[in-house]
Amino acid sequence: MNNIITLTTDWGTSDNYLAIFKAHLLREDVSLQTIDITHHIPSNNIARAAFLLKTAYHYFPKNSVHIIDISWQHQQNELKYRIATQNGAETTNTLPFLDCLAFRYNEHYFLCENNGIISLLCNQFEINEVVKLPIDERYVHFTTFKAIPYYVKTAADLAKGVSLKKIGKKYDINCIETIPDTPPIISESEECDIISFNAQHIDNYGNIITNLHKDLFEKVAKGRTRFDFHHTSLGIVKKHKIATSYNETMKSSLLFLFGHSQYLEILMKYAPFNKLLLEHNASHNMLDWRFTIYFNY
C-alpha cells in the first residue's frame, strides 16, 4: 500500500482537465500524491503513451497506481462502435474495447481503457490479475470525461490497499485488445550481423529514442564494440561505438547510447537529430524512420 498515483494523458496543461481530475482525487483522500508522467502525449497516440510509461513506472515504489487516459480505437473497432450506437446505448456496453480495466503487473497497478494500450505496455499473459471497472454513479454526469467516473474512486481505493477483486469484476485476459508490434529485425550471417529498427519517440532535445533495447543489441553484438550505421537520408556512417554519456566526445557528430529507458538513443551533441533527418528529406512521420546497424568488424 502507498498513496502514489501517476498520470499519463493527452489532456495537455493549458486547459483545466488536469486540475478537475486531481480535485476529485483529493476529494477522495487529501493524502494522495499525484505525479505527472506527462500530459503532452500527441492526441490519441497510445504508442507514445505506452513507451513513456513503461520506461518510467518501475522507478516508483511497488504498489503505485498508474492511470493512462488516451482515447483511441482501431479502425475496425470504430466501425463496430458506429454500428452499435445505431442500435442503442445498451449495445455499446457489450463492446469489450470500450471497457475500462484495472490490472496488476510487476507489482504495480494500472488503470486504462481496453483499446490495445495494454499490449504495448506489457505481455498480457504476464498480468497477475485484471478486473473490469464499474462506473461510479456519483459522477455519471461526466459523460465527456470518462476518467472521472471510472478511475477516481478506483485509484483512491487501490492506494488505500483495497484488493482488485473488491473493486471490479474479474475479466477474461483473452478479451484484452492487442495491437501488432513492429519489433527490430535481425539478420545474421558469417560476414555480417544486422539489426533493423524504428524510431518510437523524439524527446524534448530532438534526440531519437528507438525500439532497439540494450539486451537485444548486446545479444547480436556478441562483444563487438564497433558498428556501421545506416539511414536512407544519411547513408552509411562507419565505425561507431556506444557512448556512455551525453557529454562523451566522439569523432563523429552523432552519438549512440542507452539512456535510462534502456533503448538506443541517437543524437547530435549540439543540435536536434530529428531536424537533421528532416533536412535530408526524411519522412515527416517518425514511424517511417528505419535505421540499420551492421556488425562487421
N, C-alpha and C positions, 0 to 999 in steps of 0.2 A: 504493500500500500504506500503510495505517495500522492501528493496533490498537484503533480505537474501535468499540464495539458498543453500539447503543442498544436499549432495551427498551420496548415499548408493550403492555400486557396488562390483563386484568381480574382479575388474581390478588389484588389488594389487598396490604396490608403488615402485616396483623395475623396472618397465617399464615407458615409457613416456606417456601412455594413459591419465593419470590424468592431467598432465601438458598441453597436447594438448587441452583437453576439456576445462580446465579453461582458456586457452589462447583465445579460441573462445568466451567464455562468456565475457571476458574482452574487446574483440573487439566490442561486442555489447554495453557494458556500463562499463566503468572503475570503477564506484562506486559500482558495485555489490560485495556483501560479500558472499564468498562461504565457507561453513562449512562442513567438512568431518565427516559424521556419522561413516562410516567405508568403507574401500576398500579391506578388507580381509575376505569377505564372501567366504566360500568354493565354488568353481566354480559351477555355476548353482543352488545353494541352495536357492531357493526363500523363503522357510520356515524360514531359519535363517535371511534372509534379512528383511522379514516382521516383525519378532519378534523384531529385534534391532531397526527398525524404529518406529514401533507402540508404543514402550515403551520410545521413545525419542522425537518424533516430537512435542508433546503437551507442551514441555518445551520452545519451540521457540515462538516468538511473532506471533500473529494472522496474517494471510495472507502470511506467509512464504511459499516458494516454495520448494517442496521436490522431488528430482529426484531419481528414482530407476532404475538401469540398470543391470539386471540379465537375461541372456538369458537361458531360459528353456522351454521345451514344454512337455506336457503329451505324452506318447507313442502313443496313438491313433491320436493325432494331428501331431506327427512326421510322421506317416504313411500317413495322409491326405496331408501333405506338400510334401512328396516324390512323391506321385501320381500327385499332381498339377504341380510340376516342370517339369514333363514329358510332360505336355500339354502347357507349355509356361509360361512366367513371368506374363502375364495378369491374368492367372488363380489363381496364388498365391495371387494376390491383393484382391481376394474375400474371403480370409480366415480370419475370424474375430480374431482368436487367434494371428495373426501377426500384428494387428492394434496397433499403439501407441496412448495412450489416455492421456487426462488431465482431472482431476476431482477435485471438491471442496468437502471437507468433514471436518466437525468440525472446520470450519473457517480457513482451511489450503488448499493449492493446492498440488496435487500430479501428477507426470508425470511418466508413466511406460508403459510397453508392456502389452497387454491383454492376459497374459499367465497363469492367475489364481492367481497371487500375490495379486490382489485387494481383493479377497475373504478372504485372510489371514490377510490383513491389517484392514479390517472393514466390516461391514454389507453393502453389495452393495445397499440395498434398503434405506439406510440412507444417500446415496450420494446426495448432493444438485444439482449437475449439472455435466455432463460428455460430452466431445467432442472428436471426432477423429482428430488427428493432421495431417496436411498436411506436405509433405516433403518440406524442404527449398531448392529450386532449386540451390542456391549458393553452396550447399555442397553435391550435388548428387554424386560427385566423391568419397565421403567417403562411398564406398559400404560395407566395413567391419567394419565400426564404426558408427552404426545406431544412436547412441546417439547424434551425432553432427547434422545431418540434421533434426532430429525430435525434439530435446529438447533444443538446444541452444537458438534460437530465441523465442521459446515459453516461456522458463523460464525468459528470459530478459523482454519480454512483460508483463508477469504476475507480475513481480517485479515492473514494472512501473505503474501497475494498469489497464492494458488493460483487458477487460472482456473476459471470456471464449467464449462467442458467437461470438466475433470478431476474435477469434484465430482459431477455428476449427468448424467442422460440428457436430451438435447435434447427440448424439449416443444413441441407444436404450439400456437402462440399462439391459434388458433381454439378451443382446448379450455379457455381461461380463462373461468371463470364470470363473468357480468356481472349487475349489478343496475340496474334502471331508475332514473335520477336524476330529481329534480324541480327543474329549473333555474328561475331567475326568468323571469317572463312580461313581455314588453314590448308596449305598445300605443302607437302613435304617430299623432298627428293634427295638424292645423293649430292647433287650440285648445289641446291639452294632450298631453304625453308622459307615459306612466305605466309604472312598474315595480312588479310584484307579486312578493314574495319571501317566504322562510320563515326561521324560526329553525333553526340547526343546532347550537348549543352555548350553554350557560349557564356562565359562568366562576365562579370562587370568590367574586366580589364581587356576583353576581347580574346582571352585565351580559349582555345577549343578543347573541351573535355570529350574524349572519345568513349566508345563502348569496349575498348580493349583493356581488360583487367590485368593487373600486375601478375596474378597467378598464371594466367594463360600465356602472357608474354614470356615469363621465365620458363614455362614448360617447353615452349617452342625454341627459345633462345639456347637452351641446354648449355648454359655457362658462357655463351658468346656475348661479348660486350659491344661489338661494332655491328652496325646495320646500315643499309641504304633505305632511304625514304622516298616515296613517290606519291604525288598528287597530280592529276591531269593538268591543273593550272600552273604548276611549278616545275613539272618534270621530275627527274630523279636528283635527289640531293644525297651525295655519297658520304660514307664513313661517319655516321653519327653514333653517339652513345647516350645513355640515360644520365641526365644531370641529377644531382642530389638536393639542389635548392634553386630558388628563383634567381639568386644572385651569382650563380656559378658562371664563370667565364668560358665560353666556347669559341672555337674558330669561326663557326657559322653563326649567323644572327638568329637561327632557330634553336629553341630549347625543347627537349623532350624530358618529361619527368612524371613520376607518380606522386600526386599530392595526397591530401587527406582522404579523398574519395577512393583511392587505390586504382583509379582508372587513368590511362595515359592522357596526359595533357600536352598539347602542342602550342607553343607560344613564341613570340618575339620579345626580346628583353625590354625594348623601349617603345614598342608600338603594338596595336591590336592585330593579332594574326588573322582574325576573321576579315578585317578590312583589306589585308594583303591579298587574300584569296579572291575577294570581290573585285579588286583592281585588276586581277589576272583572269577576269571573266568567269569566275566560278558561279554556279547556280545560286540564286538568292534563297533557295530552300536548303537550309542546313542539312536536312536529312538526305540530300543528294550527294553530299560530300563524302567521297570514298577515298580512303588512304590505304597505302600498302607499305609494309616493311619487308625487306629482303635480308635474310641472314645468310651471307655468302662469304664470310671471312673466317 
